[in-house]
Amino acid sequence: MKKLLVVILLVFAMAGVMIPQAAAQAAQQKPQIKDPAEYNAYVNAVQPSEQKSDPAAKAQAIEAFLQTYPNSVMKEDALVTLMGAYQQAGNASKTIDTASRVLQANPNNVRALALLAYYYRSMCAQGGADAPKNCDQAAQYGQKGLDALPSVSKEGLSDADFTKFHNDLSSIFDGAVGFAALQKKDMATAQKDMREAVEHESQPNIADIYPLATADLEAKPMNPEGFWFAIKASQLAQGAGQQQILDYARKKYIRYHGSEEGWADLVKQAQASQSVMPPAGFTVAAAPPPPSPADQAADLVKSKDPKQMSFAEWQLVLSSGNAQAADTVWSAIKDKAVKLVANVITSSPTKLTLAGSADDIDDKKADITLTMEKPIPAKLVPAVGTLTQFQATVSSYTPNPFMLTMTDGVLLDKNGNPIGTAAAPAHKAPVKKKQ
């Protein structure tokens, strides 16, 4: 409950500071109450008095008014003031409940929508079994708030106060929509709404700036403005969080840019800037794209004898789409007896499927189909998930998805010899495919 109260305090500090005053103004601007008794009861309930300096007492008085006059034309205004009284009293559950009551009276009340959007965003961020439902609620209240904002009246506020009030509400609503989208990996929506939230904030807020950085840096394609926002977020972070954010952004920068060159200068530039937003024309040069598999295959065949290649290199060339390179390798290994080390995917006495490259071993994906020369004795059938040495003849292959078919298989002992006989050392162990 304390966490709820912190959220509520923040929301009202940002967007609800005018609630009691606005309600009082409404009483002056909307003298629709025609019954003198009802009017006096309303004024006595909502206006400050020595007795109602206690928020709990004020809330009790408003509840009494609403019970006596449940259909009052001032019901919405009274509920908004009641919401503020419960907030001041530190009663989080009553504040949330009253916000829902406000929306029953007026589904477009932006103050209640702001409170609930921020509340459910906070619950969404805490995770747990209810996180998906809370994220949906945050997005729904946020979007309803954005839809209602254009119709908000000034209610006696100055132009400057109304602009701030409007921007603060917009920041809350966009932040709720954007944060919920980020949890669902909807990066386009997250980028759009989190940026709107950051742009409308009167004070920099790490709770919006860091999610915006994440949405930019995790998007495909990546938006390099995320580096700027990550650095600005690190300035607002506390303790170890500062370095953790910078380390995250730095790794993303190296992957995007191809090196660390320019990172230190970017950090200094962003930290020195007084603006949360990046300067006009801000960009980071992307690293050139890696060579295509076809180009990698051509280079590999030029630099290495196919008989000296690892299984992963055979796989790269044969699946590259470079017909000339593939023919060169296939001519060198077809119908040849070779020795390999591979991980068992499925196992039987007569046939094994195996993963020969490190990538496929990690993915537990077969890239070799091996038919044995003779059935394997039951006690020697290799277990699934174990590395197994064998000798077999290369028979055929399919390029995509890659599968090498081998026949006349014979298991080898730990020294690379066929079981019970002497033989030459095994072929090279698998290596990572080139990226």
SVG drawing of the C-alpha trace seen along z (x, -y; Angstrom):
<svg xmlns="http://www.w3.org/2000/svg" viewBox="-35 -34 81 89">
<polyline fill="none" stroke="black" stroke-width="0.4" points="0.0,0.0 2.9,-2.4 4.0,-2.0 0.5,-2.9 0.6,-6.0 3.9,-7.1 2.4,-6.7 -0.7,-8.7 1.4,-11.5 3.4,-11.7 0.4,-11.9 -1.3,-14.6 1.9,-16.5 2.3,-16.5 -1.3,-16.9 -3.7,-17.1 -2.5,-20.1 -5.5,-22.1 -8.1,-19.6 -9.4,-21.3 -9.2,-24.7 -10.8,-23.6 -13.7,-22.1 -14.2,-25.3 -14.1,-27.3 -16.6,-25.0 -19.0,-25.7 -18.7,-29.4 -18.9,-29.0 -21.7,-26.4 -24.5,-27.6 -26.9,-25.0 -27.8,-23.8 -31.3,-25.3 -32.2,-23.7 -30.7,-26.0 -30.3,-23.1 -28.4,-21.1 -26.3,-24.1 -25.4,-24.9 -24.6,-21.2 -22.2,-21.2 -20.4,-24.4 -20.0,-23.2 -18.6,-19.9 -16.1,-21.1 -14.9,-24.5 -12.1,-24.6 -13.0,-25.0 -11.3,-24.6 -13.0,-21.3 -12.2,-20.0 -8.5,-20.9 -8.2,-17.2 -8.4,-15.6 -10.2,-12.5 -12.9,-14.8 -13.3,-16.6 -13.6,-13.3 -16.3,-12.2 -18.2,-15.4 -18.1,-15.0 -19.2,-11.3 -22.1,-12.5 -23.1,-15.0 -23.0,-12.4 -25.0,-10.0 -27.7,-12.6 -27.6,-14.0 -26.5,-11.1 -27.8,-12.8 -26.5,-16.3 -25.4,-18.2 -22.2,-18.8 -21.5,-15.1 -18.5,-15.0 -16.9,-18.1 -17.6,-16.7 -16.0,-13.4 -12.9,-15.1 -12.5,-17.0 -13.1,-13.8 -10.3,-12.1 -8.0,-14.9 -9.0,-14.6 -8.4,-10.9 -5.0,-11.5 -4.1,-14.1 -5.2,-11.7 -2.9,-9.0 -5.7,-6.6 -4.4,-5.0 -7.2,-2.4 -9.9,-5.0 -8.2,-7.4 -8.1,-4.8 -11.7,-3.8 -12.8,-7.4 -11.1,-7.9 -13.2,-5.1 -16.3,-6.7 -15.3,-10.0 -15.2,-8.2 -18.6,-6.7 -19.9,-10.3 -17.8,-11.5 -15.8,-9.0 -13.7,-11.9 -12.5,-13.4 -8.8,-13.8 -7.7,-14.1 -9.2,-10.7 -7.9,-9.2 -4.4,-10.5 -4.4,-9.0 -5.5,-5.6 -3.2,-5.6 -0.2,-6.3 -1.4,-3.8 -1.8,-0.9 1.5,-1.8 3.2,-1.4 1.5,1.9 2.5,2.9 6.2,2.1 6.1,4.3 5.5,7.4 3.9,10.5 1.0,12.6 -1.2,9.5 1.3,7.5 -0.3,8.1 -3.7,7.0 -2.2,4.0 -0.3,3.0 -3.6,3.2 -5.3,1.0 -2.5,-1.5 -2.7,-1.7 -6.5,-2.0 -6.6,-4.8 -3.7,-6.5 -5.4,-6.5 -8.8,-7.6 -6.9,-10.5 -5.3,-11.5 -8.6,-11.4 -10.2,-13.5 -7.5,-16.2 -8.6,-18.3 -11.9,-18.9 -10.4,-20.1 -11.4,-23.7 -9.1,-26.2 -11.4,-26.3 -10.2,-29.7 -6.5,-28.9 -4.0,-31.4 -2.6,-30.5 0.7,-29.5 -0.9,-27.4 -3.2,-25.7 -0.4,-24.9 1.6,-23.3 -1.4,-21.4 -2.2,-20.2 1.5,-19.2 1.8,-17.3 -1.4,-15.4 -0.2,-14.6 3.1,-13.3 1.3,-11.0 -1.1,-9.6 1.6,-9.2 3.9,-7.6 1.3,-5.0 0.5,-4.1 4.2,-4.0 5.3,-2.0 2.6,0.6 3.6,0.9 7.3,1.4 6.3,4.3 4.5,5.9 7.5,5.3 5.5,2.9 8.5,0.7 6.8,-1.7 4.1,-2.7 6.6,-2.8 8.9,-5.1 6.2,-7.4 4.4,-7.8 7.4,-7.7 8.9,-10.5 5.7,-12.5 5.9,-12.0 9.5,-13.2 8.8,-16.2 5.9,-17.4 7.6,-17.0 8.2,-20.1 11.1,-18.4 13.3,-15.5 12.0,-12.2 14.1,-9.1 10.9,-7.0 10.1,-8.1 13.6,-8.9 15.0,-5.5 12.1,-3.6 12.3,-5.9 16.0,-5.0 15.2,-1.3 12.5,-1.6 14.9,-3.3 17.8,-1.0 15.8,2.3 13.8,1.3 14.6,2.9 16.0,0.8 17.6,-0.9 17.1,-4.6 20.5,-6.1 18.7,-8.9 18.4,-6.2 22.1,-6.7 21.4,-10.3 18.4,-9.4 20.3,-6.6 23.1,-9.1 20.5,-11.6 18.8,-8.9 22.1,-7.8 22.5,-11.4 19.2,-11.1 19.9,-7.5 21.1,-6.8 24.1,-4.8 25.1,-1.8 22.3,-2.5 24.2,-5.3 27.0,-3.0 24.7,-0.2 22.7,-2.4 25.9,-3.7 27.3,-0.2 24.1,1.0 24.2,-2.0 27.9,-1.6 27.5,2.1 24.6,1.1 26.8,-1.7 29.7,0.7 27.3,3.1 25.6,0.4 28.7,-1.8 31.1,1.1 33.6,-0.3 33.8,-2.4 35.2,-5.3 33.2,-8.5 31.4,-7.1 33.3,-9.1 32.7,-12.3 29.0,-11.6 28.8,-11.0 30.4,-14.4 28.2,-16.2 25.0,-14.7 26.0,-15.3 26.9,-18.9 23.6,-19.7 20.9,-21.4 18.3,-19.8 16.9,-16.3 16.2,-16.2 19.0,-15.5 20.1,-18.4 18.6,-18.8 20.3,-16.5 21.7,-14.2 22.9,-10.9 25.4,-8.1 27.0,-6.5 26.1,-2.9 28.8,-0.3 28.9,1.1 26.9,4.3 28.9,7.5 29.8,9.5 27.0,11.6 27.2,15.4 28.0,15.7 30.9,13.3 32.1,15.0 32.0,18.3 34.0,16.9 36.7,15.5 36.9,18.8 37.4,21.0 40.1,18.7 42.0,18.8 41.5,22.4 41.7,25.9 38.2,27.5 39.9,30.5 41.3,28.3 38.0,26.6 35.9,27.3 32.4,28.7 31.0,25.3 32.9,23.8 31.6,26.6 28.1,25.7 28.7,22.0 29.9,22.5 27.4,25.2 24.4,23.1 25.7,19.7 24.0,19.6 27.4,19.2 27.2,22.1 30.8,21.9 32.2,22.0 29.8,24.7 30.8,26.8 34.5,26.4 33.9,27.7 31.5,30.4 33.9,31.8 36.6,32.0 34.5,33.9 31.8,35.9 32.2,39.7 35.1,39.1 35.4,40.8 35.8,38.1 36.0,38.0 33.9,35.6 32.8,34.7 29.1,33.8 26.4,33.5 23.7,36.2 20.2,34.9 18.4,38.2 19.8,41.7 19.0,45.3 21.2,48.3 21.1,47.7 20.7,43.9 21.8,40.8 21.0,37.1 23.6,34.8 24.6,31.1 28.0,30.5 28.5,26.7 28.7,24.9 25.7,22.7 23.5,25.7 24.8,27.4 23.6,24.4 20.3,24.4 20.0,28.3 19.3,28.4 20.4,31.3 22.6,30.6 23.9,34.2 22.0,37.4 24.2,40.4 23.4,44.0 25.6,46.5 27.5,49.2 26.3,51.8 23.8,51.5 25.3,50.1 25.3,52.5 22.7,51.3 25.3,50.5 27.2,48.3 24.3,46.3 25.3,42.7 23.0,40.7 21.1,37.6 23.1,34.5 26.5,36.1 29.4,35.2 30.2,38.2 33.2,39.0 32.6,40.9 33.8,41.7 31.5,41.8 31.2,41.2 29.8,37.9 26.9,38.7 24.7,35.7 23.4,32.5 20.5,30.0 21.5,26.3 18.5,24.7 17.8,25.9 21.3,27.3 21.6,31.1 24.6,33.2 23.8,36.9 26.5,39.4 26.6,43.2 28.7,46.1 29.1,44.6 31.4,46.0 31.7,44.8 35.2,43.7 36.7,43.9 38.0,40.9 41.3,41.1 39.6,40.9 40.0,44.6 37.2,46.9 36.2,49.0 38.7,51.9 41.0,50.7 43.6,48.1 42.9,45.0 44.0,41.5 43.0,38.5 39.5,37.1 38.6,34.1 38.7,30.6 36.1,29.8 33.3,27.6 33.7,23.8 31.4,20.9 30.1,20.0 31.4,16.6 28.9,13.8"/>
</svg>
